[in-house]
Protein backbone atom coordinates (compact mmCIF):
# COMPACT_ATOMS: atom_id res chain seq x y z
CA UNK A 1 0.00 0.00 0.00
CA UNK A 2 2.79 2.40 0.96
CA UNK A 3 4.78 1.53 -2.16
CA UNK A 4 1.78 2.14 -4.38
CA UNK A 5 1.12 5.46 -2.66
CA UNK A 6 4.75 6.51 -3.08
CA UNK A 7 4.69 5.51 -6.75
CA UNK A 8 1.54 7.55 -7.37
CA UNK A 9 3.13 10.50 -5.54
CA UNK A 10 6.25 10.34 -7.72
CA UNK A 11 4.16 10.09 -10.89
CA UNK A 12 2.05 13.07 -9.79
CA UNK A 13 5.15 15.09 -8.91
CA UNK A 14 6.70 14.35 -12.28
CA UNK A 15 3.52 15.27 -14.14
CA UNK A 16 3.29 18.52 -12.17
CA UNK A 17 6.90 19.43 -12.97
CA UNK A 18 6.35 18.71 -16.67
CA UNK A 19 3.19 20.81 -16.64
CA UNK A 20 4.67 23.87 -14.93
CA UNK A 21 8.19 23.71 -16.43
CA UNK A 22 7.01 23.35 -20.01
CA UNK A 23 9.22 25.45 -22.28
CA UNK A 24 6.39 27.00 -24.29
CA UNK A 25 3.61 27.49 -21.75
CA UNK A 26 5.34 27.06 -18.42
CA UNK A 27 5.61 30.79 -17.67
CA UNK A 28 1.91 31.35 -18.28
CA UNK A 29 0.91 28.31 -16.24
CA UNK A 30 3.07 29.36 -13.30
CA UNK A 31 1.64 32.87 -13.45
CA UNK A 32 -1.90 31.50 -13.46
CA UNK A 33 -1.11 29.21 -10.53
CA UNK A 34 0.36 32.13 -8.60
CA UNK A 35 -2.71 34.27 -9.31
CA UNK A 36 -5.00 31.47 -8.20
CA UNK A 37 -3.02 31.04 -4.98
CA UNK A 38 -3.22 34.77 -4.19
CA UNK A 39 -6.92 34.81 -4.97
CA UNK A 40 -7.46 31.77 -2.75
CA UNK A 41 -5.66 33.46 0.14
CA UNK A 42 -7.80 36.60 -0.24
CA UNK A 43 -10.95 34.48 -0.47
CA UNK A 44 -9.96 32.50 2.63
CA UNK A 45 -9.24 35.62 4.66
CA UNK A 46 -12.47 37.31 3.57
CA UNK A 47 -14.50 34.16 4.33
CA UNK A 48 -12.95 33.83 7.78
CA UNK A 49 -13.73 37.46 8.60
CA UNK A 50 -17.33 36.99 7.50
CA UNK A 51 -17.62 33.86 9.62
CA UNK A 52 -16.31 35.67 12.68
CA UNK A 53 -18.78 38.53 12.21
CA UNK A 54 -21.62 36.06 11.70
CA UNK A 55 -20.64 34.19 14.88
CA UNK A 56 -20.60 37.45 16.84
CA UNK A 57 -24.04 38.38 15.52
CA UNK A 58 -25.36 34.95 16.42
CA UNK A 59 -23.98 35.27 19.94
CA UNK A 60 -25.74 38.62 20.31
CA UNK A 61 -28.95 37.07 19.00
CA UNK A 62 -28.75 34.20 21.49
CA UNK A 63 -28.17 36.66 24.30
CA UNK A 64 -31.13 38.76 23.17
CA UNK A 65 -33.29 35.63 23.01
CA UNK A 66 -32.31 34.68 26.53
CA UNK A 67 -33.18 38.16 27.76
CA UNK A 68 -36.54 38.00 26.00
CA UNK A 69 -37.41 34.82 27.92
CA UNK A 70 -36.72 36.56 31.20
CA UNK A 71 -38.64 39.69 30.21
CA UNK A 72 -41.41 37.95 28.27
CA UNK A 73 -44.01 39.34 30.68
CA UNK A 74 -43.26 42.87 29.54
CA UNK A 75 -45.72 44.31 26.98
CA UNK A 76 -44.69 44.56 23.32
CA UNK A 77 -45.58 47.58 21.19
CA UNK A 78 -48.02 47.07 18.34
CA UNK A 79 -45.42 48.04 15.73
CA UNK A 80 -42.88 45.51 17.01
CA UNK A 81 -45.48 42.76 17.19
CA UNK A 82 -46.70 43.53 13.66
CA UNK A 83 -43.12 43.30 12.38
CA UNK A 84 -42.67 39.92 14.09
CA UNK A 85 -45.86 38.57 12.54
CA UNK A 86 -45.00 39.82 9.05
CA UNK A 87 -41.55 38.25 9.22
CA UNK A 88 -43.08 34.88 10.05
CA UNK A 89 -45.77 35.20 7.36
CA UNK A 90 -43.08 35.67 4.71
CA UNK A 91 -41.74 32.19 5.49
CA UNK A 92 -45.10 30.42 5.53
CA UNK A 93 -47.40 31.56 2.71
CA UNK A 94 -46.72 31.82 -1.02
CA UNK A 95 -48.29 35.31 -1.37
CA UNK A 96 -47.36 37.24 1.80
CA UNK A 97 -48.07 40.67 0.25
CA UNK A 98 -51.71 39.76 -0.17
CA UNK A 99 -52.21 39.53 3.61
CA UNK A 100 -52.74 42.63 5.78
CA UNK A 101 -51.73 42.55 9.44
CA UNK A 102 -53.41 44.78 12.05
CA UNK A 103 -52.30 44.73 15.70
CA UNK A 104 -54.02 46.34 18.68
CA UNK A 105 -52.91 45.57 22.24
CA UNK A 106 -51.71 42.05 21.41
CA UNK A 107 -54.70 41.19 19.24
CA UNK A 108 -53.64 40.34 15.69
CA UNK A 109 -56.10 40.60 12.83
CA UNK A 110 -55.29 38.91 9.52
CA UNK A 111 -57.10 40.01 6.35
CA UNK A 112 -56.76 39.33 2.65
CA UNK A 113 -56.91 36.49 0.14
CA UNK A 114 -54.96 33.31 0.78
CA UNK A 115 -54.76 29.78 -0.57
CA UNK A 116 -57.01 27.45 1.40
CA UNK A 117 -54.25 24.93 2.08
CA UNK A 118 -52.16 27.58 3.86
CA UNK A 119 -54.75 28.94 6.33
CA UNK A 120 -54.41 26.50 9.24
CA UNK A 121 -50.63 26.49 9.20
CA UNK A 122 -50.51 30.30 9.10
CA UNK A 123 -52.85 30.66 12.08
CA UNK A 124 -50.83 28.16 14.12
CA UNK A 125 -47.59 29.98 13.39
CA UNK A 126 -49.01 33.45 14.22
CA UNK A 127 -50.42 32.18 17.52
CA UNK A 128 -46.92 31.06 18.48
CA UNK A 129 -45.33 34.49 17.97
CA UNK A 130 -44.14 36.06 21.23
CA UNK A 131 -46.53 38.76 22.40
CA UNK A 132 -49.61 37.58 20.48
CA UNK A 133 -52.62 37.39 22.79
CA UNK A 134 -55.29 36.58 20.22
CA UNK A 135 -55.59 35.96 16.48
CA UNK A 136 -58.67 37.21 14.62
CA UNK A 137 -59.12 35.36 11.34
CA UNK A 138 -60.62 37.54 8.58
CA UNK A 139 -58.79 35.79 5.77
CA UNK A 140 -60.43 34.96 2.43
CA UNK A 141 -59.44 31.37 1.55
CA UNK A 142 -59.57 30.34 -2.12
CA UNK A 143 -59.39 26.83 -3.53
CA UNK A 144 -59.07 28.07 -7.12
CA UNK A 145 -57.19 31.39 -7.25
CA UNK A 146 -57.21 31.78 -11.04
CA UNK A 147 -59.37 34.92 -10.91
CA UNK A 148 -57.63 36.52 -7.90
CA UNK A 149 -54.87 38.89 -9.14
CA UNK A 150 -53.04 38.99 -5.79
CA UNK A 151 -52.78 35.18 -5.75
CA UNK A 152 -51.18 34.84 -9.18
CA UNK A 153 -47.64 33.51 -9.41
CA UNK A 154 -45.88 33.27 -6.10
CA UNK A 155 -43.46 30.68 -4.79
CA UNK A 156 -44.22 28.01 -2.23
CA UNK A 157 -42.41 28.61 1.07
CA UNK A 158 -40.71 25.70 2.84
CA UNK A 159 -41.41 27.21 6.27
CA UNK A 160 -38.98 26.99 9.16
CA UNK A 161 -36.15 24.60 8.35
CA UNK A 162 -33.09 23.50 10.21
CA UNK A 163 -30.21 25.57 8.91
CA UNK A 164 -28.17 22.60 7.72
CA UNK A 165 -31.13 21.59 5.53
CA UNK A 166 -31.15 24.94 3.73
CA UNK A 167 -29.55 25.47 0.33
CA UNK A 168 -27.36 28.41 1.35
CA UNK A 169 -25.40 28.25 4.59
CA UNK A 170 -24.30 31.20 6.66
CA UNK A 171 -20.53 31.90 6.97
CA UNK A 172 -20.38 30.66 10.58
CA UNK A 173 -22.03 27.33 9.71
CA UNK A 174 -19.73 26.89 6.71
CA UNK A 175 -16.67 27.50 8.88
CA UNK A 176 -17.89 25.03 11.52
CA UNK A 177 -18.77 22.30 9.02
CA UNK A 178 -15.52 22.85 7.10
CA UNK A 179 -13.50 22.55 10.32
CA UNK A 180 -15.29 19.32 11.27
CA UNK A 181 -14.75 17.95 7.77
CA UNK A 182 -11.07 18.82 7.94
CA UNK A 183 -10.81 16.98 11.24
CA UNK A 184 -12.40 13.85 9.78
CA UNK A 185 -10.16 14.00 6.72
CA UNK A 186 -7.05 14.40 8.91
CA UNK A 187 -8.15 11.48 11.07
CA UNK A 188 -8.61 9.29 7.98
CA UNK A 189 -5.17 10.19 6.62
CA UNK A 190 -3.56 9.47 9.97
CA UNK A 191 -5.19 6.07 10.53
CA UNK A 192 -5.20 4.84 6.93
CA UNK A 193 -7.29 1.79 7.67
CA UNK A 194 -10.55 0.41 6.35
CA UNK A 195 -12.63 1.89 9.17
CA UNK A 196 -11.28 5.41 8.68
CA UNK A 197 -11.96 5.44 4.94
CA UNK A 198 -15.70 6.33 5.28
CA UNK A 199 -14.74 9.12 7.69
CA UNK A 200 -12.41 10.54 5.06
CA UNK A 201 -15.14 10.45 2.41
CA UNK A 202 -17.59 12.20 4.73
CA UNK A 203 -14.95 14.76 5.69
CA UNK A 204 -14.14 15.52 2.06
CA UNK A 205 -17.85 15.96 1.34
CA UNK A 206 -18.23 18.34 4.28
CA UNK A 207 -15.25 20.40 3.09
CA UNK A 208 -16.66 20.58 -0.45
CA UNK A 209 -20.11 21.57 0.82
CA UNK A 210 -18.72 24.28 3.09
CA UNK A 211 -16.30 25.62 0.48
CA UNK A 212 -18.68 25.84 -2.48
CA UNK A 213 -21.90 26.55 -0.53
CA UNK A 214 -23.72 24.37 -3.05
CA UNK A 215 -26.03 21.45 -2.45
CA UNK A 216 -24.62 17.93 -2.60
CA UNK A 217 -26.37 17.20 -5.89
CA UNK A 218 -24.79 20.24 -7.55
CA UNK A 219 -21.36 19.36 -6.17
CA UNK A 220 -21.24 15.81 -7.54
CA UNK A 221 -23.50 16.47 -10.55
CA UNK A 222 -26.01 13.71 -9.75
CA UNK A 223 -29.62 14.66 -10.50
CA UNK A 224 -28.59 18.33 -10.42
CA UNK A 225 -30.18 19.26 -13.75
CA UNK A 226 -28.25 21.99 -15.55
CA UNK A 227 -27.26 24.09 -12.54
CA UNK A 228 -24.09 22.59 -11.14
CA UNK A 229 -22.05 25.63 -12.29
CA UNK A 230 -23.30 29.13 -13.09
CA UNK A 231 -21.40 31.59 -15.31
CA UNK A 232 -22.33 35.22 -16.03
CA UNK A 233 -20.72 37.66 -18.43
CA UNK A 234 -21.49 41.19 -19.68
CA UNK A 235 -19.75 42.92 -22.57
CA UNK A 236 -20.41 45.94 -24.80
CA UNK A 237 -19.86 45.68 -28.56
CA UNK A 238 -19.87 48.71 -30.83
CA UNK A 239 -22.22 47.23 -33.40
CA UNK A 240 -25.99 47.49 -34.01
CA UNK A 241 -28.24 45.25 -31.93
CA UNK A 242 -29.81 43.66 -34.99
CA UNK A 243 -26.48 42.52 -36.42
CA UNK A 244 -25.13 41.21 -33.11
CA UNK A 245 -28.36 39.29 -32.53
CA UNK A 246 -28.30 37.81 -36.04
CA UNK A 247 -24.70 36.73 -35.57
CA UNK A 248 -25.57 34.88 -32.35
CA UNK A 249 -28.68 33.34 -33.91
CA UNK A 250 -26.52 31.44 -36.38
CA UNK A 251 -24.80 29.00 -34.03
CA UNK A 252 -22.65 27.61 -36.86
CA UNK A 253 -20.44 30.70 -36.43
CA UNK A 254 -19.44 29.75 -32.88
CA UNK A 255 -16.39 27.54 -33.70
CA UNK A 256 -14.81 30.61 -35.31
CA UNK A 257 -14.33 32.34 -31.96
CA UNK A 258 -14.95 29.70 -29.25
CA UNK A 259 -11.92 27.55 -28.47
CA UNK A 260 -13.67 24.51 -27.01
CA UNK A 261 -16.35 24.25 -29.74
CA UNK A 262 -15.29 22.06 -32.64
CA UNK A 263 -18.46 21.98 -34.69
CA UNK A 264 -22.07 23.18 -34.58
CA UNK A 265 -24.58 21.83 -37.07
CA UNK A 266 -28.01 23.36 -37.58
CA UNK A 267 -30.68 20.62 -37.46
CA UNK A 268 -33.58 22.93 -38.25
CA UNK A 269 -36.60 23.78 -36.15
CA UNK A 270 -34.50 25.66 -33.59
CA UNK A 271 -32.38 22.59 -32.84
CA UNK A 272 -28.64 22.13 -33.31
CA UNK A 273 -25.95 19.50 -32.77
CA UNK A 274 -22.83 20.53 -30.84
CA UNK A 275 -19.40 18.91 -30.66
CA UNK A 276 -17.02 20.28 -28.03
CA UNK A 277 -13.53 19.43 -26.88
CA UNK A 278 -13.64 17.81 -23.45
CA UNK A 279 -10.90 16.79 -21.01
CA UNK A 280 -7.84 15.23 -22.70
CA UNK A 281 -9.28 16.53 -26.00
CA UNK A 282 -11.97 13.87 -25.99
CA UNK A 283 -14.93 15.07 -28.09
CA UNK A 284 -18.23 15.55 -26.28
CA UNK A 285 -21.45 16.01 -28.26
CA UNK A 286 -25.02 16.95 -27.44
CA UNK A 287 -28.16 18.40 -28.99
CA UNK A 288 -29.70 21.71 -27.94
CA UNK A 289 -32.81 23.69 -28.78
CA UNK A 290 -33.82 27.34 -28.66
CA UNK A 291 -36.43 27.87 -25.93
CA UNK A 292 -37.05 31.60 -26.28
CA UNK A 293 -36.42 33.95 -29.18
CA UNK A 294 -37.35 37.63 -29.12
CA UNK A 295 -35.71 39.24 -32.19
CA UNK A 296 -33.11 41.78 -31.17
CA UNK A 297 -33.75 41.29 -27.45
CA UNK A 298 -33.54 37.77 -25.99
CA UNK A 299 -32.16 34.40 -27.06
CA UNK A 300 -32.38 31.37 -24.73
CA UNK A 301 -31.47 27.71 -25.17
CA UNK A 302 -31.14 24.43 -23.32
CA UNK A 303 -29.68 21.00 -23.98
CA UNK A 304 -32.03 18.17 -24.88
CA UNK A 305 -32.56 15.21 -22.54
CA UNK A 306 -29.76 12.67 -22.60
CA UNK A 307 -27.00 15.19 -23.24
CA UNK A 308 -23.54 14.32 -21.90
CA UNK A 309 -23.22 17.91 -20.64
CA UNK A 310 -26.53 19.39 -19.57
CA UNK A 311 -26.60 23.14 -20.11
CA UNK A 312 -28.94 26.08 -20.42
CA UNK A 313 -28.48 29.78 -20.95
CA UNK A 314 -29.99 33.09 -21.88
CA UNK A 315 -28.55 36.12 -23.69
CA UNK A 316 -30.05 39.60 -23.49
CA UNK A 317 -29.25 42.25 -26.08
CA UNK A 318 -29.65 45.90 -25.02
CA UNK A 319 -28.88 48.94 -27.20
CA UNK A 320 -26.45 51.52 -25.82
CA UNK A 321 -26.85 55.29 -26.30
CA UNK A 322 -23.96 55.40 -28.79
CA UNK A 323 -25.49 52.76 -31.07
CA UNK A 324 -23.68 49.75 -29.67
CA UNK A 325 -24.97 46.59 -28.00
CA UNK A 326 -24.61 45.40 -24.43
CA UNK A 327 -24.70 41.59 -24.20
CA UNK A 328 -25.58 39.89 -20.93
CA UNK A 329 -24.99 36.14 -20.85
CA UNK A 330 -26.11 33.86 -18.03
CA UNK A 331 -25.26 30.20 -18.49
CA UNK A 332 -25.56 27.12 -16.30
CA UNK A 333 -24.09 23.73 -17.04
CA UNK A 334 -23.48 20.41 -15.34
CA UNK A 335 -20.09 18.89 -16.22
CA UNK A 336 -19.17 15.31 -15.36
CA UNK A 337 -18.75 15.10 -11.55
CA UNK A 338 -20.61 18.39 -11.16
CA UNK A 339 -18.91 21.33 -9.45
CA UNK A 340 -16.07 19.04 -8.35
CA UNK A 341 -15.37 18.19 -11.97
CA UNK A 342 -15.41 21.91 -12.82
CA UNK A 343 -12.81 22.64 -10.13
CA UNK A 344 -10.56 19.76 -11.17
CA UNK A 345 -10.77 20.79 -14.83
CA UNK A 346 -9.96 24.43 -13.99
CA UNK A 347 -6.76 23.33 -12.24
CA UNK A 348 -5.50 22.06 -15.60
CA UNK A 349 -6.55 25.10 -17.60
CA UNK A 350 -9.97 23.91 -18.80
CA UNK A 351 -11.79 26.84 -17.24
CA UNK A 352 -15.10 27.67 -18.99
CA UNK A 353 -15.19 31.15 -17.43
CA UNK A 354 -11.77 32.09 -18.79
CA UNK A 355 -12.53 30.51 -22.16
CA UNK A 356 -15.72 32.55 -22.36
CA UNK A 357 -13.78 35.74 -21.59
CA UNK A 358 -11.30 34.97 -24.38
CA UNK A 359 -14.12 34.07 -26.78
CA UNK A 360 -15.84 37.41 -26.12
CA UNK A 361 -12.60 39.26 -26.87
CA UNK A 362 -12.46 37.52 -30.27
CA UNK A 363 -16.15 38.22 -30.87
CA UNK A 364 -15.71 41.91 -30.01
CA UNK A 365 -12.80 42.21 -32.41
CA UNK A 366 -14.68 40.40 -35.17
CA UNK A 367 -17.85 42.49 -34.93
CA UNK A 368 -16.17 45.84 -34.29
CA UNK A 369 -13.05 45.66 -36.48
CA UNK A 370 -14.05 42.99 -38.95
CA UNK A 371 -11.19 40.62 -38.21
CA UNK A 372 -10.01 38.28 -35.49
CA UNK A 373 -7.83 35.25 -35.05
CA UNK A 374 -9.61 31.97 -34.48
CA UNK A 375 -8.64 29.69 -31.56
CA UNK A 376 -6.80 27.54 -34.11
CA UNK A 377 -4.65 30.47 -35.31
CA UNK A 378 -6.52 31.26 -38.54
CA UNK A 379 -7.53 34.74 -39.62
CA UNK A 380 -11.31 35.19 -39.69
CA UNK A 381 -12.95 38.10 -41.50
CA UNK A 382 -16.47 39.29 -40.86
CA UNK A 383 -17.51 39.18 -44.50
CA UNK A 384 -16.54 35.49 -44.60
CA UNK A 385 -18.85 34.59 -41.70
CA UNK A 386 -22.15 32.98 -42.62
CA UNK A 387 -25.11 35.33 -42.03
CA UNK A 388 -28.23 34.23 -40.24
CA UNK A 389 -30.77 32.46 -42.41
CA UNK A 390 -33.48 34.91 -43.32
CA UNK A 391 -31.29 37.85 -42.27
CA UNK A 392 -28.91 40.03 -44.27
CA UNK A 393 -27.10 38.61 -47.27
CA UNK A 394 -23.78 39.59 -45.67
CA UNK A 395 -22.39 41.61 -42.80
CA UNK A 396 -20.43 43.90 -45.09
CA UNK A 397 -23.35 46.37 -45.32
CA UNK A 398 -22.54 47.76 -41.90
CA UNK A 399 -18.93 46.62 -41.64
CA UNK A 400 -17.69 48.29 -44.81
CA UNK A 401 -17.01 51.74 -43.28
CA UNK A 402 -14.69 50.15 -40.70
CA UNK A 403 -11.02 49.68 -41.51
CA UNK A 404 -9.47 46.27 -41.32
CA UNK A 405 -6.78 45.58 -38.80
ABEGO torsion letter per residue (X at the ends): XAAAAAAAAAAAAAAAAAAAABAAAAAAAAAAAAAAAAAAAAAAAAAAAAAAAAAAAAAAAAAAAAAAAAAAABBBBAAAAAAAAAAAAAAABABAAABBBBBBGGBBBBBEBBBAAAAAAAAAAAAABBGBABBBBABBBBABAAABAAABEEBBBAEBBBAAABABBBAAAAAAAAAAAAAAAAAAAAAGBAAAAAAAAAAAAAAAAAAAGBBAAAAAGBGAEAAABBBBBBBBBBBBAAAAAAAAABAAAAAAABAABABBBBAEGGBBBBBBBBBGGBBBBBBBBBABBBBGABBBBBBBBGBABBBBBBBBBBBBAAGBBBBBBBBBBBBBGEAAAAAAAAAAGBBAAAAAAAAAAAAAAAAAAGBBBBAAGBBBBAAABBBBBGBBABAAAAAAABBBX
